[in-house]
Amino acid sequence: MTHVTVSGNTIEEAVQKALLELETTEARLSYQVVSEPKKGFLGFGSRPATIEAHIKPDPIMEAYSFLESTVTLMGVSATIVQEDIDQGDKQVRFDIKSSNEAGRLIGKRGQTLEALDYLTNLVANRHKEAGFVAVEVDAENYRERRREALMQLAHRVAEKAKAINKPVSLEPMSAKERKIIHSTLQSVSGVETYSKGQGRDRHIVVRAK
């Protein structure tokens, strides 16, 4: 049961009844007042307080369930580890553990992982009343390893651009990966970066300045 209509002598009493029936806490309860209580006169015309109540959706739980079922449908045997990055800002990270089939979850250039990340974020944020939730989906700590590889690549390309004094184009990357390159070289003297191309062909160019 996730939705009830209950009455009480007061709004607070009705709320407490809803909490008992739904077996939830006040933090998870959302309700609307259907009618305010009315005392009446000499027992006539009195009216109880009535509310419609339901349990607020849990976006993180829904996102976890979606990701778990999707990975299963992919035919991958895996365990999903949840890490709460920031409870206050509702940031959560799901790391999919599957040592034998991590490649299938990551895909070419991380495209499968990015798709899982995108879809899981859609599920987590489909309920406006729950507020925004930032979800990061990873597989066998791929993102951290990729981030380190991109930082090393950025420095190598920067040195090459300065050495040949010509722009050097990198392969197409996602917006997240391009941001890593830009951020890495932002403090490196003698080079500048900019993005070029559209859609899947969008990539970074590094040039000496």
JOHUWO-V214343 format. One record per run of one state. SS is the DSSP state (a for helix, b for strand, c for the rest). FROM is the first residue (numbers start at 1). TO is the last residue. If there is no record, write none. Layout:
SS_FROM_TO + SS_FROM_TO
//
This chain:
c_1_2 + b_3_8 + c_9_10 + a_11_22 + c_23_25 + a_26_28 + b_29_35 + c_36_37 + b_38_38 + c_39_40 + b_41_41 + c_42_43 + b_44_44 + c_45_46 + b_47_47 + c_48_48 + b_49_55 + c_56_58 + a_59_73 + c_74_78 + b_79_86 + c_87_90 + b_91_97 + c_98_101 + a_102_106 + c_107_107 + a_108_124 + c_125_127 + a_128_130 + c_131_133 + b_134_139 + c_140_141 + a_142_164 + c_165_167 + b_168_169 + c_170_174 + a_175_185 + c_186_190 + b_191_196 + c_197_198 + a_199_201 + c_202_202 + b_203_208 + c_209_209
//
